Amino acid sequence: MNSCLYISKLFHERLEPRKNSFKYSIYMVYLDLDELEDLQKNNYIFGYNSKNVLSFYDEDHFKFLEKTEASAKIIAGENVTYSPQKYVGKNTKERIKILAEELKFDFEIEKVFILTNLRNFGYVFNPVSFYYCFDKNGKFRVMFSEVNNTFHDQKMYYVLIDDDKKKTFTSRQKKNYYISPFISYDNDLEWRFSLPGESFMMAINSLQGEKIDLKTVLIGRRKEITNGGLLRVQLRYPLMTVRIIVLIHYQAAKLYFKKVKFFRKAQSDEAIAKIISDKDIK
C-alpha cells in the first residue's frame, strides 16, 4: 500500500514585526487517492465519506468551488481557472484531473497523493493540504497547495515540476490571500519541499521583498497505515484537528497581546480583489 502516516514536527518562527515562535508535534496522512476504499475496508477506525473515528471526506476539499461572494471568487480564481459545474459529483482525484485540464497542462495526471489531516470524530480544519501529482509514466509533474483560513476561504497554489530528479523543489509566488490577521496579504510565499518518501519536508516562507517575515517548516518520518498505527496516533495526538484550531487561536492571542498590527479581513479582501482584477485587465 502506498498510503502512509507521517509523524511530524511543525516549526513556526515569526521574525517581523515582533518575534514569536513555536514547535508542535503532529501527524499527517499521505493518501494515495486510489486506495481510499481499500483503506476503509482494512482499517476499522478509518472511513471514506463515512463517519468514523478518523475520516476522509471529498467535500472537505476543493471548497473554493462553493464560493459565491464576488471578492472570494476573484481571489480563489487568481491561480486556477475553473468552471464549478464541471466538478459536481466528482471525487477529489477526479477534481484534480479536471483542474489540470482547465489549466491546460501539457500532461495528464494519472496518480494523486494528498498530504493532509483527517476528520477526527467528524471535525476537521486543514491549514493546508498538499497534492503530489504524477503522470502515467510515474513522473512527478505538479504539486498543489490547498490553503484554508479560519474564515472558511480557500485558495489553490501550484508548482510545476521541471525536473523530478531534484531532491528539493522551490517556487515563489504572490500570496494575495488573507491567511492571518497578523501578516499582510501582499507578501510573497516561497515554497521549498521534497517529495515524500521515508521522510518529507515542506518549508513555506512569507516575504516582503527579500526580508523574511515568517518561516514555517514541516518535517516528518514515514509510518505504515495499519489499525494499530492509526490507533496509536489517535491516542498519542487525541482530537488532532480540534487541537490545531485551538492552537491557531492561542497563537493569535499571543500576537494580539504583543500588539502586532492587525489586518481586517473585509478591507484586505477588497484590496486583494482589486489587485487581481487590475492585473487581469492589463
One Martini backbone bead per residue (centre of mass of N, CA, C, O) as a GRO file, in nm:
protein
  282
    1MET     BB    1   0.096   0.036   0.022
    2ASN     BB    2   0.120   0.389  -0.025
    3SER     BB    3  -0.001   0.470   0.218
    4CYS     BB    4   0.053   0.699   0.505
    5LEU     BB    5   0.233   0.811   0.777
    6TYR     BB    6   0.332   1.125   0.954
    7ILE     BB    7   0.563   1.198   1.186
    8SER     BB    8   0.567   1.533   1.316
    9LYS     BB    9   0.713   1.866   1.273
   10LEU     BB   10   0.636   2.202   1.376
   11PHE     BB   11   0.772   2.510   1.253
   12HIS     BB   12   0.746   2.852   1.392
   13GLU     BB   13   0.867   3.181   1.268
   14ARG     BB   14   0.857   3.510   1.379
   15LEU     BB   15   1.033   3.818   1.285
   16GLU     BB   16   0.791   4.010   1.195
   17PRO     BB   17   0.770   4.271   1.416
   18ARG     BB   18   0.746   4.018   1.607
   19LYS     BB   19   0.854   3.777   1.803
   20ASN     BB   20   0.759   3.427   1.723
   21SER     BB   21   0.747   3.085   1.854
   22PHE     BB   22   0.702   2.730   1.754
   23LYS     BB   23   0.650   2.375   1.857
   24TYR     BB   24   0.500   2.080   1.707
   25SER     BB   25   0.338   1.775   1.743
   26ILE     BB   26   0.240   1.567   1.467
   27TYR     BB   27   0.009   1.437   1.220
   28MET     BB   28  -0.008   1.282   0.894
   29VAL     BB   29  -0.151   1.207   0.578
   30TYR     BB   30  -0.066   0.984   0.296
   31LEU     BB   31  -0.276   0.963   0.013
   32ASP     BB   32  -0.395   0.738  -0.204
   33LEU     BB   33  -0.675   0.801  -0.399
   34ASP     BB   34  -0.700   0.482  -0.484
   35GLU     BB   35  -0.717   0.368  -0.155
   36LEU     BB   36  -0.971   0.448   0.018
   37GLU     BB   37  -1.148   0.190   0.017
   38ASP     BB   38  -0.929   0.000   0.131
   39LEU     BB   39  -0.882   0.153   0.395
   40GLN     BB   40  -1.169   0.105   0.501
   41LYS     BB   41  -1.161  -0.211   0.500
   42ASN     BB   42  -0.870  -0.234   0.679
   43ASN     BB   43  -0.980   0.011   0.879
   44TYR     BB   44  -1.192   0.054   1.154
   45ILE     BB   45  -1.119   0.391   1.200
   46PHE     BB   46  -1.173   0.428   0.886
   47GLY     BB   47  -1.323   0.673   0.663
   48TYR     BB   48  -1.511   0.708   0.349
   49ASN     BB   49  -1.757   0.915   0.349
   50SER     BB   50  -1.763   0.836   0.667
   51LYS     BB   51  -1.823   0.767   0.980
   52ASN     BB   52  -1.553   0.812   1.220
   53VAL     BB   53  -1.282   0.864   1.386
   54LEU     BB   54  -1.151   0.857   1.092
   55SER     BB   55  -1.178   1.086   0.803
   56PHE     BB   56  -1.244   1.103   0.449
   57TYR     BB   57  -1.360   1.390   0.263
   58ASP     BB   58  -1.432   1.536  -0.030
   59GLU     BB   59  -1.583   1.800   0.088
   60ASP     BB   60  -1.304   1.916   0.227
   61HIS     BB   61  -1.247   1.980  -0.075
   62PHE     BB   62  -1.276   2.226  -0.299
   63LYS     BB   63  -1.431   2.483  -0.159
   64PHE     BB   64  -1.396   2.719  -0.367
   65LEU     BB   65  -1.641   2.630  -0.552
   66GLU     BB   66  -1.868   2.755  -0.339
   67LYS     BB   67  -1.816   3.040  -0.402
   68THR     BB   68  -2.011   3.365  -0.432
   69GLU     BB   69  -1.845   3.583  -0.366
   70ALA     BB   70  -1.677   3.803  -0.547
   71SER     BB   71  -1.400   3.819  -0.399
   72ALA     BB   72  -1.360   3.513  -0.350
   73LYS     BB   73  -1.357   3.433  -0.654
   74ILE     BB   74  -1.116   3.604  -0.739
   75ILE     BB   75  -0.908   3.487  -0.542
   76ALA     BB   76  -0.943   3.180  -0.617
   77GLY     BB   77  -0.890   3.254  -0.946
   78GLU     BB   78  -0.593   3.345  -0.990
   79ASN     BB   79  -0.444   3.046  -1.039
   80VAL     BB   80  -0.737   2.916  -1.112
   81THR     BB   81  -0.930   2.794  -1.358
   82TYR     BB   82  -1.298   2.758  -1.329
   83SER     BB   83  -1.585   2.527  -1.356
   84PRO     BB   84  -1.799   2.421  -1.123
   85GLN     BB   85  -1.982   2.214  -1.289
   86LYS     BB   86  -1.747   2.001  -1.348
   87TYR     BB   87  -1.732   1.899  -1.022
   88VAL     BB   88  -1.988   1.765  -0.993
   89GLY     BB   89  -1.973   1.451  -0.832
   90LYS     BB   90  -1.672   1.452  -0.766
   91ASN     BB   91  -1.380   1.352  -0.677
   92THR     BB   92  -1.070   1.447  -0.589
   93LYS     BB   93  -0.916   1.329  -0.827
   94GLU     BB   94  -1.104   1.429  -1.051
   95ARG     BB   95  -1.061   1.730  -0.983
   96ILE     BB   96  -0.762   1.747  -1.041
   97LYS     BB   97  -0.786   1.663  -1.341
   98ILE     BB   98  -0.969   1.896  -1.424
   99LEU     BB   99  -0.783   2.125  -1.340
  100ALA     BB  100  -0.552   2.051  -1.532
  101GLU     BB  101  -0.721   2.094  -1.787
  102GLU     BB  102  -0.793   2.397  -1.732
  103LEU     BB  103  -0.471   2.469  -1.724
  104LYS     BB  104  -0.329   2.330  -1.971
  105PHE     BB  105  -0.162   2.097  -1.949
  106ASP     BB  106   0.097   1.881  -2.110
  107PHE     BB  107  -0.048   1.672  -1.912
  108GLU     BB  108  -0.151   1.374  -1.745
  109ILE     BB  109  -0.308   1.274  -1.466
  110GLU     BB  110  -0.280   0.963  -1.269
  111LYS     BB  111  -0.147   1.034  -0.981
  112VAL     BB  112  -0.267   1.090  -0.633
  113PHE     BB  113  -0.152   1.272  -0.351
  114ILE     BB  114  -0.230   1.341   0.001
  115LEU     BB  115  -0.143   1.591   0.241
  116THR     BB  116  -0.316   1.555   0.556
  117ASN     BB  117  -0.613   1.583   0.742
  118LEU     BB  118  -0.840   1.430   0.940
  119ARG     BB  119  -1.114   1.352   1.059
  120ASN     BB  120  -1.221   1.401   1.409
  121PHE     BB  121  -1.509   1.310   1.495
  122GLY     BB  122  -1.602   1.511   1.233
  123TYR     BB  123  -1.348   1.703   1.258
  124VAL     BB  124  -1.201   1.979   1.055
  125PHE     BB  125  -0.871   2.143   1.005
  126ASN     BB  126  -0.692   2.276   0.719
  127PRO     BB  127  -0.447   2.480   0.649
  128VAL     BB  128  -0.306   2.247   0.460
  129SER     BB  129  -0.298   2.086   0.140
  130PHE     BB  130  -0.114   1.832  -0.045
  131TYR     BB  131  -0.055   1.773  -0.397
  132TYR     BB  132   0.078   1.484  -0.560
  133CYS     BB  133   0.160   1.465  -0.912
  134PHE     BB  134   0.129   1.211  -1.170
  135ASP     BB  135   0.204   1.045  -1.439
  136LYS     BB  136   0.197   0.755  -1.635
  137ASN     BB  137   0.530   0.736  -1.574
  138GLY     BB  138   0.578   0.849  -1.267
  139LYS     BB  139   0.600   1.156  -1.293
  140PHE     BB  140   0.667   1.442  -1.136
  141ARG     BB  141   0.464   1.749  -1.207
  142VAL     BB  142   0.275   1.846  -0.950
  143MET     BB  143   0.199   2.093  -0.686
  144PHE     BB  144  -0.060   2.138  -0.458
  145SER     BB  145  -0.201   2.412  -0.261
  146GLU     BB  146  -0.451   2.399   0.000
  147VAL     BB  147  -0.564   2.700   0.139
  148ASN     BB  148  -0.672   2.782   0.464
  149ASN     BB  149  -0.893   2.960   0.662
  150THR     BB  150  -1.095   3.061   0.944
  151PHE     BB  151  -1.321   3.178   0.710
  152HIS     BB  152  -1.365   2.954   0.475
  153ASP     BB  153  -1.135   2.987   0.291
  154GLN     BB  154  -0.985   2.924  -0.045
  155LYS     BB  155  -0.657   2.841  -0.197
  156MET     BB  156  -0.474   2.786  -0.493
  157TYR     BB  157  -0.158   2.638  -0.552
  158TYR     BB  158   0.127   2.594  -0.787
  159VAL     BB  159   0.391   2.350  -0.889
  160LEU     BB  160   0.597   2.303  -1.139
  161ILE     BB  161   0.791   2.027  -1.265
  162ASP     BB  162   1.102   2.016  -1.437
  163ASP     BB  163   1.268   1.815  -1.219
  164ASP     BB  164   1.222   1.502  -1.061
  165LYS     BB  165   1.535   1.459  -0.954
  166LYS     BB  166   1.513   1.637  -0.742
  167LYS     BB  167   1.525   1.694  -0.391
  168THR     BB  168   1.444   2.005  -0.437
  169PHE     BB  169   1.174   2.238  -0.438
  170THR     BB  170   1.084   2.561  -0.593
  171SER     BB  171   0.882   2.864  -0.506
  172ARG     BB  172   0.749   3.194  -0.609
  173GLN     BB  173   0.462   3.383  -0.482
  174LYS     BB  174   0.186   3.546  -0.464
  175LYS     BB  175  -0.052   3.561  -0.230
  176ASN     BB  176  -0.329   3.710  -0.224
  177TYR     BB  177  -0.414   3.643   0.094
  178TYR     BB  178  -0.613   3.574   0.387
  179ILE     BB  179  -0.466   3.407   0.653
  180SER     BB  180  -0.373   3.643   0.854
  181PRO     BB  181  -0.419   3.919   1.072
  182PHE     BB  182  -0.072   3.937   1.114
  183ILE     BB  183  -0.044   3.957   0.788
  184SER     BB  184   0.015   4.043   0.486
  185TYR     BB  185  -0.133   3.986   0.170
  186ASP     BB  186   0.133   4.102  -0.018
  187ASN     BB  187   0.304   3.880   0.003
  188ASP     BB  188   0.527   3.628  -0.034
  189LEU     BB  189   0.559   3.287  -0.138
  190GLU     BB  190   0.789   3.021  -0.029
  191TRP     BB  191   0.881   2.717  -0.162
  192ARG     BB  192   1.015   2.413   0.006
  193PHE     BB  193   1.050   2.073  -0.124
  194SER     BB  194   0.978   1.731  -0.094
  195LEU     BB  195   0.940   1.408  -0.171
  196PRO     BB  196   0.772   1.171  -0.039
  197GLY     BB  197   0.897   0.911   0.183
  198GLU     BB  198   1.061   0.835   0.455
  199SER     BB  199   1.047   1.144   0.414
  200PHE     BB  200   0.966   1.498   0.481
  201MET     BB  201   0.949   1.840   0.331
  202MET     BB  202   0.806   2.166   0.435
  203ALA     BB  203   0.860   2.503   0.320
  204ILE     BB  204   0.729   2.833   0.428
  205ASN     BB  205   0.766   3.160   0.321
  206SER     BB  206   0.732   3.503   0.423
  207LEU     BB  207   0.763   3.794   0.205
  208GLN     BB  208   0.934   4.119   0.190
  209GLY     BB  209   1.091   4.083  -0.055
  210GLU     BB  210   1.392   3.978   0.117
  211LYS     BB  211   1.214   3.965   0.374
  212ILE     BB  212   1.156   3.760   0.644
  213ASP     BB  213   0.865   3.713   0.846
  214LEU     BB  214   0.804   3.393   0.789
  215LYS     BB  215   0.847   3.059   0.924
  216THR     BB  216   0.777   2.726   0.783
  217VAL     BB  217   0.817   2.385   0.913
  218LEU     BB  218   0.781   2.047   0.778
  219ILE     BB  219   0.842   1.728   0.930
  220GLY     BB  220   0.878   1.365   0.844
  221ARG     BB  221   0.798   1.021   0.934
  222ARG     BB  222   0.741   0.714   0.827
  223LYS     BB  223   0.429   0.523   0.854
  224GLU     BB  224   0.222   0.281   0.870
  225ILE     BB  225  -0.099   0.186   0.773
  226THR     BB  226  -0.283   0.078   1.052
  227ASN     BB  227  -0.468   0.000   1.306
  228GLY     BB  228  -0.241   0.050   1.514
  229GLY     BB  229  -0.136   0.320   1.399
  230LEU     BB  230  -0.401   0.482   1.426
  231LEU     BB  231  -0.440   0.435   1.729
  232ARG     BB  232  -0.176   0.563   1.826
  233VAL     BB  233  -0.224   0.854   1.713
  234GLN     BB  234  -0.490   0.897   1.863
  235LEU     BB  235  -0.359   0.873   2.150
  236ARG     BB  236  -0.118   1.078   2.110
  237TYR     BB  237  -0.331   1.274   1.918
  238PRO     BB  238  -0.586   1.396   2.037
  239LEU     BB  239  -0.782   1.581   1.863
  240MET     BB  240  -0.610   1.714   1.632
  241THR     BB  241  -0.800   1.929   1.485
  242VAL     BB  242  -0.879   2.079   1.740
  243ARG     BB  243  -0.593   2.156   1.823
  244ILE     BB  244  -0.528   2.333   1.584
  245ILE     BB  245  -0.743   2.560   1.630
  246VAL     BB  246  -0.659   2.631   1.917
  247LEU     BB  247  -0.360   2.709   1.851
  248ILE     BB  248  -0.421   2.936   1.657
  249HIS     BB  249  -0.570   3.116   1.872
  250TYR     BB  250  -0.341   3.127   2.075
  251GLN     BB  251  -0.132   3.266   1.889
  252ALA     BB  252  -0.309   3.511   1.825
  253ALA     BB  253  -0.323   3.618   2.115
  254LYS     BB  254  -0.021   3.673   2.145
  255LEU     BB  255  -0.007   3.884   1.915
  256TYR     BB  256  -0.209   4.082   2.029
  257PHE     BB  257  -0.046   4.135   2.303
  258LYS     BB  258   0.209   4.234   2.117
  259LYS     BB  259   0.093   4.441   1.902
  260VAL     BB  260   0.026   4.336   1.633
  261LYS     BB  261  -0.072   4.403   1.343
  262PHE     BB  262  -0.409   4.445   1.222
  263PHE     BB  263  -0.588   4.278   0.966
  264ARG     BB  264  -0.867   4.328   0.791
  265LYS     BB  265  -1.065   4.139   0.593
  266ALA     BB  266  -1.246   4.317   0.418
  267GLN     BB  267  -1.022   4.511   0.321
  268SER     BB  268  -0.832   4.296   0.211
  269ASP     BB  269  -1.021   4.164   0.001
  270GLU     BB  270  -1.069   4.419  -0.162
  271ALA     BB  271  -0.771   4.469  -0.239
  272ILE     BB  272  -0.713   4.197  -0.372
  273ALA     BB  273  -0.933   4.204  -0.592
  274LYS     BB  274  -0.818   4.457  -0.729
  275ILE     BB  275  -0.540   4.352  -0.804
  276ILE     BB  276  -0.640   4.116  -0.981
  277SER     BB  277  -0.824   4.275  -1.174
  278ASP     BB  278  -0.606   4.470  -1.281
  279LYS     BB  279  -0.423   4.247  -1.393
  280ASP     BB  280  -0.631   4.127  -1.597
  281ILE     BB  281  -0.665   4.385  -1.768
  282LYS     BB  282  -0.353   4.395  -1.850
   0.00000   0.00000   0.00000
